[in-house]
């Protein structure tokens, strides 16, 4: 989505942080109508105006399926805690453990805090960690990140002392003002875990702190282990949820993180904080007063405080505004309210609808994919292949938006920016009934070094952290049941092999297979070892996220062959149609080598790696048999033969990148192929006792015809 200045501020997933910086509160207001007057602030990727002065329109929510709901709001009240002696030294939560440390990195979300309470008694919540600051006890006691306690416990409460002459205040544990948070006693800030220290022990400046507003909003929030649902006492499936327009609404969707709340306080007086939006529930006043999302008030104000009434005979309690127990949160009268939630008086009848229960959130289960382009979904833009270069390309181009326009973001989302090209049809998203949520961390072009954790030699790739490090964050937000991995092809130089073999055909040179086999032979052993290490790194990441061995599955998989054997290519070897029409320009000898030797050698190496690492193996080497590029059993799409999952090719043919899509999509599973691979993952995940299986297609059937073949 473009701003009026021409800059792109919104892609799939919502408004960017730069939008907020550039346009202030515009777009954070309530949804505007499609006919709102005023200058256009933003347009959708299709060219339609969705946001004008006054906020995002209802049309945006319809067209983009609520994409900005998790991005409209971010906490406006996050703060840094900066030391009184070293102004650039900040108190931060550690990423890999539950201690705290000192850092000067203001862009680190783990250095950003919410204060809940008043100067004399408050809690410090870290959204990136999903936990609050706690004190272990004792002189020089360690500070640690703890699950939010409810009712709030003394170990999780702190206070500020008076102002010192140098313009800072002691940050003290609430239970003992002599226990002050200590940034260090030397000439530089401490590098070990942060502890407390007595005021009389000297070096007092290092015990004092200031609060500063966050200038670089947090880019991540963790699901707190203390999050709760608030369920209605009359309709137990109805949850109280935050909404993108700043109101509260009811929903039955337990996978919606906007329905998860943190409570701070006690039953008689508490605050409801929504981590998804970084806001607290507020009461606007009056009978039948509106409830809305408000920036967290500090010190906590009465308008953001609530209480529970006594238990009713039906086993629920009134949820009341703290300032007036007659104002009860109302779920509706005859049916659950479809609009914003208001309060209602107890004496107005239909009292069950005014009562609520609290239940702990069970994080949704997740299946997560890691790896390279065969897993990321490279090529998912295309359903079949066509030599028509305009319009929808005979229906094969899923990015076609009409009138000669194309929008790859519709398929690849924001990953199109850095070239990871994670498609909406990627294997992990096409798999069904594996978990409630699917998360794709794979990135086109990745090698095993991009899987390893940074602490063990892993390398960033295309501006992203190593995938095992990303997995830790995902595993803390969800209950991961399956991790699917496809890696190793780029370690062997897959793209170089393809380039060499295509060049040999186009230039009339000798077959490529002899030279390329030598390259593969030189790399295969190291690649296999690195794949084992990649699996071990994933296991270590899951352990650091709190998972026990056996509580999840790792499924390592090989890659399907995009090319058929020479006898199965429908274009003659000595004809340019193999290049210009079919998009499979390789010599027969190279096609046979790739299909029957290269793919087998790679698959066997991955199978051995899986056995060494003790994980499951999904063999996909024959998954596209008869569905490959140029296969005699398939056909190109044209005006008379629309694309079909039963007759079209399941891999992308070779393109130059000048007429149709991008060259990097060539020889990758396309939309149909990814649906097929998703079916394979579904079948493997549904067979917990199967630790090794091949997955083959059924001739003449669509991807639902995929089936497992066990040894």
NUZATOR-582966 format. One record per residue (C-alpha): chain; x, z, y; residue in three letters. Coordinates in steps of 0.1 Angstrom, whole numbers, always signed. Each point is the difference from the previous one (the first is absolute). Last residue first. Layout:
<kevexs>
 chain    xx    zz    yy res
     A     X     Z     Y Ala
...
</kevexs>
This chain:
<kevexs>
 chain    xx    zz    yy res
     A   +98   +31  -495 Unk
     A   -30    +2   +23 Unk
     A   -17   -30   +15 Unk
     A   -22    +8   +30 Unk
     A   -27   -23   +13 Unk
     A    -7   -21   +30 Unk
     A   -34   -17    -1 Unk
     A   -12   +17   +32 Unk
     A   +26   -23   +17 Unk
     A   -22   -31    -6 Unk
     A    -5   -16   -34 Unk
     A   +10   -34   -13 Unk
     A   +29   +12   -20 Unk
     A    +0   +38    -4 Unk
     A   +28   +17   +20 Unk
     A   +28   +21   -13 Unk
     A   +12   +36    +7 Unk
     A   +29   +14   -21 Unk
     A    +1   +36   -10 Unk
     A   +22   +31    -1 Unk
     A    -9   +36    +4 Unk
     A   -35    -1   -12 Unk
     A   -15   +35    -4 Unk
     A   -13    +0   +35 Unk
     A   -20   -32    -4 Unk
     A   -21    -3   +31 Unk
     A   +31    -3   +22 Unk
     A   +11   -30   -21 Unk
     A   -34   -17    +2 Unk
     A    -3    +5   +38 Unk
     A   +36   -12    +5 Unk
     A    -8   -32   -19 Unk
     A   -31    -5   +20 Unk
     A   +20    +3   +32 Unk
     A   +24   -26   -14 Unk
     A   -29   -24    -4 Unk
     A   -13    +7   +34 Unk
     A   +35    -6   +13 Unk
     A    +1   -34   -17 Unk
     A   -33   -10   +14 Unk
     A   +12    +8   +35 Unk
     A   +34   -16    -4 Unk
     A   +28   +13   -22 Unk
     A   +33   -11   +15 Unk
     A   +18   -34    -4 Unk
     A    -1    -7   +38 Unk
     A   -12   +27   +23 Unk
     A   +35    +2   +16 Unk
     A    -5   -36   +13 Unk
     A   -28   +11   +23 Unk
     A   -35   -12    +5 Unk
     A    -9   -37    -3 Unk
     A   +15   -27   +21 Unk
     A   +35   +12   +12 Unk
     A    +8   +26   -26 Unk
     A   +16   -25   -23 Unk
     A   -24    +7   -29 Unk
     A    +7    +5   -37 Unk
     A   -32    +8   -20 Unk
     A   -16   +34    +2 Unk
     A    -9   +15   -34 Unk
     A   -33    +3   -19 Unk
     A    -7   -37    -2 Unk
     A   -36   -11    +2 Unk
     A   -24    -6   -29 Unk
     A   -15   +34   -10 Unk
     A    +5   +19   +32 Unk
     A   -15   -29   +19 Unk
     A   +10   -19   +31 Unk
     A   -23   -29    +9 Unk
     A    +2   -32   -19 Unk
     A   -16   -30   +19 Unk
     A   +15    +8   +34 Unk
     A   +33   +10   -16 Unk
     A   +15   +28   -21 Unk
     A   +30    -6   -21 Unk
     A    -4    +1   -38 Unk
     A    +8   +22   -29 Unk
     A    +6    -4   -38 Unk
     A   +28   -25    +6 Unk
     A   +19   +26   +19 Unk
     A   +13   -11   +34 Unk
     A    +3   +36   +13 Unk
     A    -7   +24   -29 Unk
     A   -35    +8   -14 Unk
     A    +7   -11   -36 Unk
     A   +20   +31    -7 Unk
     A    -4   +22   +30 Unk
     A    +2   +34   -17 Unk
     A   +29   -11   -23 Unk
     A   +28   +20   +16 Unk
     A   -23   +28   +10 Unk
     A   +14   +28   -22 Unk
     A   -14   +34   +11 Unk
     A   +25   +28    -7 Unk
     A    -6   +37    -1 Unk
     A   +26   +26   +11 Unk
     A   +29   +17   -19 Unk
     A   +28   -11   +23 Unk
     A   +20   -16   -28 Unk
     A   -32   -16   -14 Unk
     A   -11   -13   +33 Unk
     A   +35   -15    +7 Unk
     A    -1   -17   -34 Unk
     A   -33   -16    +8 Unk
     A   +14   -10   +34 Unk
     A   +30   -17   -17 Unk
     A   -24   -18   -24 Unk
     A   -21   -13   +28 Unk
     A   +29   -13   +19 Unk
     A   +14   -18   -31 Unk
     A   -34   -14    -9 Unk
     A    -6   -13   +35 Unk
     A   +34   -17    +1 Unk
     A    -2   -13   -36 Unk
     A   -33   -16    -9 Unk
     A   -16    -8   +34 Unk
     A   +31    -4   +22 Unk
     A   +20   -19   -26 Unk
     A   -29   -23    -9 Unk
     A    -6    -8   +37 Unk
     A   +37    -5    +5 Unk
     A    +3   -25   -28 Unk
     A   -31   -18   +13 Unk
     A   +15    -4   +34 Unk
     A   -17   +20   +29 Unk
     A   -22   -11   +28 Unk
     A   -33   +20    -6 Unk
     A   -21    -7   +31 Unk
     A   -25   -21   -19 Unk
     A    -5   -28   +25 Unk
     A   +32    -7   +19 Unk
     A   +25   +16   -23 Unk
     A   -12    -9   -36 Unk
     A   -16   -30   +16 Unk
     A   +35   -12    +7 Unk
     A    +1   -15   -35 Unk
     A   +28    +2   -26 Unk
     A   -11   +33   -15 Unk
     A   -36   -11    -6 Unk
     A   -27   +21   +15 Unk
     A   -24   +21   -21 Unk
     A   +26   +26   -10 Unk
     A    -7   +15   -35 Unk
     A   +28   -18   -19 Unk
     A   +25   +13   +26 Unk
     A   -10   +36    -5 Unk
     A   -22   +16   +27 Unk
     A   +10   +15   +33 Unk
     A   -12   +32   +18 Unk
     A   +12   +22   -29 Unk
     A   -16   +34    +1 Unk
     A   +21   +30   +12 Unk
     A   +10   +31   -19 Unk
     A   -16   +34    +3 Unk
     A    +9   +36    +3 Unk
     A   -30   +23    -4 Unk
     A    +7   +36   +12 Unk
     A   -27   +24   -11 Unk
     A   -11   +33   +15 Unk
     A    -2   +37    -9 Unk
     A   +25    -5   -28 Unk
     A   +30   +14   +19 Unk
     A   -13   +24   +26 Unk
     A    -9   -10   +35 Unk
     A    +9   +20   +31 Unk
     A    +9   -27   +25 Unk
     A   +37    +6    -8 Unk
     A    -8    -7   -37 Unk
     A   -17   -33   +10 Unk
     A   +30   -10   +20 Unk
     A   +23    +8   -29 Unk
     A   -21   -21   -24 Unk
     A    +1   -29   +24 Unk
     A   +38    +4    +3 Unk
     A    +3    +0   -38 Unk
     A   -21   -33    -1 Unk
     A   +23   -15   +26 Unk
     A   +31   +12   -20 Unk
     A   -13   -18   -31 Unk
     A    -5   -31   +21 Unk
     A   +35    +4   +13 Unk
     A   +14    +0   -36 Unk
     A   -20   -31    -9 Unk
     A   +13   -18   +31 Unk
     A   +35   +10    -8 Unk
     A    -3   -15   -35 Unk
     A   -17   -32   +13 Unk
     A   +24    -9   +28 Unk
     A   +28   -20   -16 Unk
     A   -23   -16   -26 Unk
     A   -24   -10   +28 Unk
     A   +27   -18   +19 Unk
     A   +12   -18   -31 Unk
     A   -35   -10    -8 Unk
     A    -2   -15   +35 Unk
     A   +29   -23    -6 Unk
     A   -13   -12   -33 Unk
     A   -36    -2   +11 Unk
     A    +3   -21   +31 Unk
     A    -5   -35   -15 Unk
     A   +24   -26   +15 Unk
     A    -7   -14   +34 Unk
     A   -27   -25   +11 Unk
     A    -3   +16   +34 Unk
     A   -36   +12    -4 Unk
     A    +5   +11   -36 Unk
     A   +32   +20    +5 Unk
     A   -13   +14   +33 Unk
     A   -30   +14   -18 Unk
     A   +22   +16   -26 Unk
     A   +23   +16   +26 Unk
     A   -28   +12   +21 Unk
     A   -19   +16   -29 Unk
     A   +32   +18   -12 Unk
     A    +7   +12   +36 Unk
     A   -35   +14    +3 Unk
     A    +3   +19   -33 Unk
     A   +34   +15    +9 Unk
     A    +5   +24   -29 Unk
     A    -5   +30   +22 Unk
     A   -30   -19   +15 Unk
     A   -17    +0   -34 Unk
     A    +7   +36    -7 Unk
     A   -32   +17   +10 Unk
     A   -37    +4   -11 Unk
     A   -12   +36    -1 Unk
     A   -34   +15    -5 Unk
     A    -4   +37    +7 Unk
     A   -31   +15   -16 Unk
     A   -20   +33    +5 Unk
     A   +10    +9   +35 Unk
     A   -21   +29   +13 Unk
     A    +0    -9   +37 Unk
     A   +15   +11   +33 Unk
     A   +32   +16   -14 Unk
     A    +6   -30   -24 Unk
     A    -3   -24   +29 Unk
     A   +27   +19   +20 Unk
     A   +23    +1   -30 Unk
     A    -7   -37    -7 Unk
     A   +14   -10   +34 Unk
     A   +33   +16   -10 Unk
     A    -1   -19   -33 Unk
     A    -6   -32   +20 Unk
     A   +30    +2   +21 Unk
     A   -10    +4   +37 Unk
     A   -14   -31   +18 Unk
     A   +14   -22   +27 Unk
     A    +3   -31   -22 Unk
     A   +19   +20   -26 Unk
     A   +15   +35    +2 Unk
     A   +27    +6   -26 Unk
     A    +1   +26   -28 Unk
     A   +34   +16    -7 Unk
     A   -12   +33   -16 Unk
     A   -13   +18   +31 Unk
     A   -17   -32   +12 Unk
     A   -21    +0   -32 Unk
     A    +5   -30   -22 Unk
     A   -26   -28    +2 Unk
     A   +16   -22   +26 Unk
     A   +32    +1   -20 Unk
     A   -20   -15   -30 Unk
     A    -6   -31   +21 Unk
     A   -28    -9   +24 Unk
     A    -7   -36   +10 Unk
     A   -37    +5    +5 Unk
     A    -9   +36    +4 Unk
     A   -17   +24   -24 Unk
     A   -16   +32   +15 Unk
     A   -36    -9   -10 Unk
     A   -24   +29    -2 Unk
     A   -32    -1   -21 Unk
     A   -26   +28    +4 Unk
     A   -26   +13   -24 Unk
     A   +21    -6   -31 Unk
     A    +4   -24   -29 Unk
     A   -36   -12    -1 Unk
     A    +9   -34   +13 Unk
     A   +33   -18    +6 Unk
     A    -3   -26   +27 Unk
     A   +15   +23   +26 Unk
     A   +31    +8   -21 Unk
     A    +4   -36   -10 Unk
     A    -1   -13   +36 Unk
     A   -33   -14   +11 Unk
     A    +1   +14   +35 Unk
     A   +35   -13    +3 Unk
     A   +32   +19    +8 Unk
     A   +21   -26   +18 Unk
     A   +32   +21    +5 Unk
     A    +8   -26   +27 Unk
     A    +4   +24   +29 Unk
     A   -31    -9   +20 Unk
     A   -19   -12   -31 Unk
     A    -1   +36   -11 Unk
     A   -26    +5   +27 Unk
     A   -27   -15   -22 Unk
     A   +11   -24   -27 Unk
     A   -33   -18    -7 Unk
     A   -19    +1   +33 Unk
     A   +34    +3   +17 Unk
     A    +7   -36   -11 Unk
     A   -24   -13   +28 Unk
     A    -6   -37    +0 Unk
     A   -17   -22   +25 Unk
     A   -11   -37    -5 Unk
     A   -35    +7   +13 Unk
     A    -7   +26   -27 Unk
     A   +16   +33   -10 Unk
     A   +23   -12   -28 Unk
     A   +21   +28   -14 Unk
     A   -15    -3   -35 Unk
     A   +15   -35    -3 Unk
     A   -10   -17   -33 Unk
     A   -34   -12   +12 Unk
     A    +9   -37    +1 Unk
     A   +29    +8   +23 Unk
     A   -23   +21   +21 Unk
     A    +4   -23   +30 Unk
     A   +30   -23    -2 Unk
     A   +30    -7   -23 Unk
     A   -18   -12   -31 Unk
     A   +25    +0   -28 Unk
     A   -18   +29   -18 Unk
     A   +10   +31   -19 Unk
     A   -20   +28   -16 Unk
     A   -13   +30   +18 Unk
     A   +26    +5   +27 Unk
     A    +6   +29   +24 Unk
     A   +11   +22   -29 Unk
     A   +34   -18    +0 Unk
     A   +21   +32    +4 Unk
     A   -22   +28   -15 Unk
     A   +25   +29    +3 Unk
     A    +5    +1   -37 Unk
     A   +16   -34    -6 Unk
     A   +16    +3   +34 Unk
     A   +20   +31    -8 Unk
     A    -5   +35   -13 Unk
     A   -23   +30    +3 Unk
     A   -37    +3    -8 Unk
     A   -20   +32    +3 Unk
     A   -32   +10   -19 Unk
     A   -18   +28   +17 Unk
     A   -23   +29    -8 Unk
     A   -19   +14   +30 Unk
     A   +11   +35   +12 Unk
     A   -24   +27   -12 Unk
     A   -12   +16   +32 Unk
     A    -9   +37    -3 Unk
     A   -37    +8    +4 Unk
     A   -19   +16   +29 Unk
     A   -37    +5    +1 Unk
     A   -26    -7   +27 Unk
     A   -33   +11   +14 Unk
     A   -21   -16   +27 Unk
     A   -17   -24   -24 Unk
     A   -12   +30   -20 Unk
     A   -18   +12   +31 Unk
     A   -27   -26    +2 Unk
     A   -17   +21   +27 Unk
     A    +5    +1   +38 Unk
     A    +9   +37    -2 Unk
     A   +36    -7    -8 Unk
     A    +5   -20   +32 Unk
     A   +16   -34    -3 Unk
     A   +35   -14    +6 Unk
     A    +9   -37    +2 Unk
     A   +16   -26   -24 Unk
     A    +4   -36   +12 Unk
     A   -24   -24   -17 Unk
     A   -12    -7   -35 Unk
     A   -14   +35    -5 Unk
     A    -6   +10   -36 Unk
     A   -37    -2    -8 Unk
     A   -29   +22    +8 Unk
     A   +16   +22   +26 Unk
     A   +36    -9    +7 Unk
     A   +35   +13    -7 Unk
     A    -1   +26   +28 Unk
     A   +29   +22   +11 Unk
     A   -16   +32   +12 Unk
     A    -5   +11   +36 Unk
     A   -18   +33    -2 Unk
     A   +33   +18    -8 Unk
     A   +10    -7   +36 Unk
     A   +36    +1   +12 Unk
     A   +15    -4   -34 Unk
     A   -19   -32    -7 Unk
     A   -16    +4   -33 Unk
     A    +4   -12   -36 Unk
     A   -29   +17   -19 Unk
     A   +10   +11   -35 Unk
     A    -7   -13   -35 Unk
     A   -11   +14   -33 Unk
     A   -37    -7    -2 Unk
     A    -8   +36    +9 Unk
     A   +19    -2   +32 Unk
     A   +35   +14    +5 Unk
     A    +7   +14   +35 Unk
     A    +9   -21   +30 Unk
     A   +32   -19    +3 Unk
     A   +19    -4   +33 Unk
     A   +11   -26   +24 Unk
     A   +26    -4   +28 Unk
     A    +7   -31   +20 Unk
     A   -22    +7   +30 Unk
     A   +15   +35    +0 Unk
     A   +34   -12   +10 Unk
     A   +33    +2   -19 Unk
     A   +29    +5   +24 Unk
     A    +6   -28    -3 Unk
     A   -29   -24    -6 Unk
     A    +4   -26   -28 Unk
     A   -11   -34   +14 Unk
     A   -37    -2    -7 Unk
     A   -21   -16   -28 Unk
     A   -37    +3    +6 Unk
     A   -30   +21    -8 Unk
     A   -31    -7   +21 Unk
     A   -23   +28   +11 Unk
     A   -34    +4   -15 Unk
     A    -5   +28   +25 Unk
     A   +27    -1   +26 Unk
     A   +38    -3    -2 Unk
     A   +26   -26    -8 Unk
     A   +12   +16   -32 Unk
     A   +35    -9   -10 Unk
     A   +16    -9   -34 Unk
     A   +38    -3    +3 Unk
     A   +21   -31    +2 Unk
     A   +30   -15   -17 Unk
     A   -20   -29   -13 Unk
     A    +8    +1   -37 Unk
     A   +10   +37    +2 Unk
     A   -35   +12   +11 Unk
     A    +2   +35   +12 Unk
     A   -29   +24    -2 Unk
     A    +6   +33   +19 Unk
     A   -10   +34   -12 Unk
     A   -19   +32    +9 Unk
     A   -20   +21   -24 Unk
     A   +11   -17   -32 Unk
     A   +36    +4   +11 Unk
     A   +25   -20   +20 Unk
     A   +14   -36    -5 Unk
     A   -20   -23   -21 Unk
     A   +14   -34   -10 Unk
     A   -24   -29    -6 Unk
     A    -4   -31   -22 Unk
     A   -28   -24    +6 Unk
     A   +22   -23   +21 Unk
     A   +21    -4   -31 Unk
     A   -27   -22   -15 Unk
     A    +5    +1   -38 Unk
     A   -30   +24    -3 Unk
     A   -24   -26   +14 Unk
     A   -35   +16    +2 Unk
     A    +0    -1   +37 Unk
     A   -16   +19   +29 Unk
     A   +11    -5   +36 Unk
     A   +20   +18   +27 Unk
     A    +7   -17   +33 Unk
     A   +31   -15   +16 Unk
     A    -9   -36    -6 Unk
     A   +23    -3   -30 Unk
     A   -19   +26   -19 Unk
     A    +9   +35   -13 Unk
     A   -18   +11   -31 Unk
     A   -25   +26   -13 Unk
     A    -7    -8   -36 Unk
     A   -33    -8   -16 Unk
     A    +1    +2   -38 Unk
     A   -13   +36    +0 Unk
     A   -32   -10   +18 Unk
     A   -17   +33    +8 Unk
     A   +30   +22    +5 Unk
     A   +21   -27   +17 Unk
     A   +36    -5   -10 Unk
     A   +31    +9   +20 Unk
     A   +29   -15   -18 Unk
     A   +33   +19    +1 Unk
     A   +37    -6    +7 Unk
     A   +24   +26   -11 Unk
     A   +23   -23   -20 Unk
     A    +4   -19   +32 Unk
     A    +0   -37    -2 Unk
     A   +30   -11   +20 Unk
     A    -1   -17   +34 Unk
     A   +21   -29   +11 Unk
     A   +10   -18   +32 Unk
     A    +3   +30   +22 Unk
     A    -4    -7   +37 Unk
     A   +32    -7   +21 Unk
     A    -2   +20   +32 Unk
     A    -9   +33   -16 Unk
     A    -8   +27   +26 Unk
     A   +26   +26    +6 Unk
     A    +1   +36   -11 Unk
     A   +30   +22    +8 Unk
     A   +20   +23   -22 Unk
     A   +21   +31    +0 Unk
     A   +21   +15   -28 Unk
     A   +31   -22    +8 Unk
     A    -1   +15   +35 Unk
     A    +4   +35   -15 Unk
     A   +35    -4   -14 Unk
     A    +0   +37    -7 Unk
     A   -11   +21   -30 Unk
     A   -24   +19   +22 Unk
     A   -27   -27    -3 Unk
     A    +0    +2   -38 Unk
     A    +3   -32   -20 Unk
     A   -24   -24   -18 Unk
     A   +10   -28   -23 Unk
     A    +4   -38    +1 Unk
     A   +14   -19   -30 Unk
     A   +36   -11    +5 Unk
     A   +14   -22   +27 Unk
     A    +0   +26   +28 Unk
     A    +2   -12   +36 Unk
     A   +34    -3   +16 Unk
     A   +23   +25   +17 Unk
     A    -9   +26   -26 Unk
     A   -29   +24    -3 Unk
     A   -27   -22   -14 Unk
     A   -35   -13    +8 Unk
     A   -16   +34    -8 Unk
     A   -37    +7    -2 Unk
     A    -4   +36   +11 Unk
     A    -8   +30   -22 Unk
     A    +0   +30   +24 Unk
     A   -36    -8   +10 Unk
     A   -11   +10   -35 Unk
     A   -34   -11   -15 Unk
     A    -4   -29   +23 Unk
     A   +33   -16    -9 Unk
     A   +17    -7   +32 Unk
     A    +9   -30   +22 Unk
     A   +19   +15   +29 Unk
     A    -8   -17   +33 Unk
     A   +18   -25   +23 Unk
     A    +8    -4   +36 Unk
     A   +36   +13    +3 Unk
     A   -12   +34   +15 Unk
     A   -21    +7   -31 Unk
     A   -38    -5    -2 Unk
     A   -18   +25   -21 Unk
     A    -3    -2   -37 Unk
     A   -18   -27   -19 Unk
     A   -20    +6   -31 Unk
     A    -1   -10   -37 Unk
     A   -25    +0   -28 Unk
     A    +4   -14   -35 Unk
     A   +13   +32   -16 Unk
     A   -30   +18   +15 Unk
     A   -25   -20   -20 Unk
     A   -26   -24   +12 Unk
     A   -32    +4   -21 Unk
     A    +7   -25   -13 Unk
     A   +36    -7    -6 Unk
     A   +15   -34    +9 Unk
     A   +26   -10   -27 Unk
     A   +34   +13   +10 Unk
     A   +30   -14   +18 Unk
     A   +28   +24    +0 Unk
     A   +19   +22   +24 Unk
     A   +27   +21   -16 Unk
     A    +3   +37    +7 Unk
     A   +30   +12   +21 Unk
     A   -14   +35    -3 Unk
     A   -28    +0   -26 Unk
     A   -30   -22    -5 Unk
     A    -7   -35   -13 Unk
     A   -13   -13   +33 Unk
     A   -25   -30    +1 Unk
     A    -3   -32   +19 Unk
     A   -31   -20   -10 Unk
     A    -5   -28   -24 Unk
     A   -10   -37    -2 Unk
     A   +36   -11    +4 Unk
     A    -6   -27   +25 Unk
     A   -28   +20   +16 Unk
     A   +22   +31    +6 Unk
     A   -22   +30    +9 Unk
     A   +14   +29   +20 Unk
     A   -24   +30    +0 Unk
     A    -6   +22   +31 Unk
     A    -1   +35   +13 Unk
     A   +10   +12   +34 Unk
     A    +5   -34   +15 Unk
     A   -35   -10   -12 Unk
     A   -14   -16   -32 Unk
     A    +8   -33   -17 Unk
     A   +32   -17   +10 Unk
     A    +4   -35   -15 Unk
     A   +35   -11    -8 Unk
     A   +24   -29    +1 Unk
     A   +35    +1   -15 Unk
     A   -11   -14   -33 Unk
     A   -13   -31   +18 Unk
     A   +37   -10    +7 Unk
     A    +0   -21   +32 Unk
     A   +13   +29   +20 Unk
     A   +32    +2   -21 Unk
     A   +21   +29   +13 Unk
     A    -2   +20   -32 Unk
     A    +0   +36   -12 Unk
     A   -12   +11   -34 Unk
     A   -31   +13   -18 Unk
     A    -5    +8   -37 Unk
     A   -26   -14   -24 Unk
     A   +20   -27   -16 Unk
     A    +6   -38    +2 Unk
     A   -12    -7   +35 Unk
     A   +11   +31   +18 Unk
     A   -22   +13   +28 Unk
     A   +15    -1   +34 Unk
     A   +10   +24   +28 Unk
     A   +15   -20   +28 Unk
     A   +35    -1   +16 Unk
     A    +1   -22   +31 Unk
     A    -2   +29   +24 Unk
     A   +28   +19   -17 Unk
     A    -2   +36   +13 Unk
     A   -38    +4    +5 Unk
     A    -7   -20   -32 Unk
     A   -27   -27    -1 Unk
     A   -33    +4   -18 Unk
     A   -16   -35    +2 Unk
     A   -37    -3    +6 Unk
     A   -30   -18   -14 Unk
     A   -31    +3   +22 Unk
     A   -13   -36    +3 Unk
     A    -3    -4   -37 Unk
     A    -6   -35   -10 Unk
     A   -33   -18    +3 Unk
     A    -9   -36    -2 Unk
     A   +23    -4   -30 Unk
     A   -18   +13   -30 Unk
     A   -32   -17    +8 Unk
     A   +17   -32   +12 Unk
     A    -9   -20   -31 Unk
     A   -37    +8    +0 Unk
     A    -9   -31   -20 Unk
     A   +17   -25   +23 Unk
     A   -30   -20    +8 Unk
     A   -26   +28    +1 Unk
     A   +22   +25   +18 Unk
     A   +11   -27   +24 Unk
     A   -36   -10    +7 Unk
     A    -8   +36    +8 Unk
     A   +23    -4   +30 Unk
     A   +33   +17    +6 Unk
     A    +1   +19   +32 Unk
     A   -12    +3   +36 Unk
     A   +17   -29   +17 Unk
     A    -4   -27   -26 Unk
     A    +8    -1   -37 Unk
     A   -13   -25   -26 Unk
     A    +6   -34   +16 Unk
     A    +1   -27   -27 Unk
     A   +32   -20    -5 Unk
     A    +2    +3   -38 Unk
     A   +28   +25    +2 Unk
     A   -22   +23   +20 Unk
     A    +0    +1   +38 Unk
     A   +10   +29   +23 Unk
     A    -6   +13   +35 Unk
     A   -26   -25   +12 Unk
     A   -10    +8   +35 Unk
     A   -32   +19    +6 Unk
     A   -36    -1   -12 Unk
     A    -8   +13   -35 Unk
     A   -20   -26   -19 Unk
     A   +15    +7   -34 Unk
     A    -9   +36    +5 Unk
     A   +27   +25    +6 Unk
     A   +13   +24   -26 Unk
     A    +8   +34   +15 Unk
     A   +33    +3   +19 Unk
     A   +34    -2   -17 Unk
     A    +2   -38    +7 Unk
     A   +11    +6   +35 Unk
     A   +14   +35    +2 Unk
     A   +34   -11   +12 Unk
     A    +4   -38    -1 Unk
     A   +37    -6    -5 Unk
     A    +9   +33   -17 Unk
     A   -31    +0   -22 Unk
     A    +5   -36    -9 Unk
     A   +37    +7    -8 Unk
     A   -11   +26   -26 Unk
     A   -18   -28   -18 Unk
     A   -37    -5    -3 Unk
     A   -13    -5   -35 Unk
     A    +9    -7   -36 Unk
     A    +2   -38    -1 Unk
     A   +16    -9   +33 Unk
     A    -4   +14   +34 Unk
     A   +23    +0   +30 Unk
     A   +12   -36    +3 Unk
     A   +11    -7   +35 Unk
     A   -18   -26   +21 Unk
     A    -4   +22   +31 Unk
     A   -37    +2    -6 Unk
     A    +8   +17   -33 Unk
     A    +1   -20   -32 Unk
     A   -14   +10   -34 Unk
</kevexs>
